[in-house]
Amino acid sequence: MDKDRIEGSAHQAKGKLKEVAGKATGDAKTAAEGTAEKTAGKVQNTIGGLKDAVKKTVGH
């Protein structure tokens, strides 16, 4: 598994927690930051998945 997938998953989880905390406390800025971090984590995870697919195709 590519390190981007691991880090991306961690960012998604952290972003989700931040988003929920922001919504629970009524802090729109924290909620928005959490949403942004969660989205960035999804992108990083996707990139890691593509790298894994290329490695499997190339045979490394």
N, C-alpha and C positions, 0 to 999 in steps of 0.2 A: 504494500500500500504506500502510495506516495505521501511524503510529508505534508504536501499542500492539502491533501484530503483530511489528514489528522488536524492540522492547524485550522482548516476551514470549519470543521465540525466544532472545534472548540470555540471559534469566534461566533458561530451560529448560536451555540448554547449560551455564551456570555451575553450576546446581543439580546436574546430572548428574555433572559433574566432582567437585564437592564430595561427593556421595553415594558415588561410586566411591572417592575418596580416603579417606573415613571408613571404608568397609567394608574397604579394603585395610590400613589401619592399626589396625583394631579400635576406632576411635573412634565409638561409637554416637551421640554428640551431633552430631558433624560430619555423619555419614551422615543423621541425621534432619533437620538443617538443610538439607542438600542436597535431600532429598526434598521438603521444604516449599517451597523456592525453585523447584524444578522444577514443582511443582504450581501455584504462584502464576504462574509463567511461562505455563503452559498456559491458565490462566484469562485472563490479560492478552491472550494471543494470540487466544483465542476472542472476547473483547470487540472486539479490532481487526478480526477477520473479520466480526463483526456490523456494525460501523461501515462497513466496505467494502461490505457487501451493501446497507445502507441508502442509501449514496451512489449506488450503481449503480441502485437502484430509483427514487430521487428524480431522478437524472440530473445529479448534480453532478460 
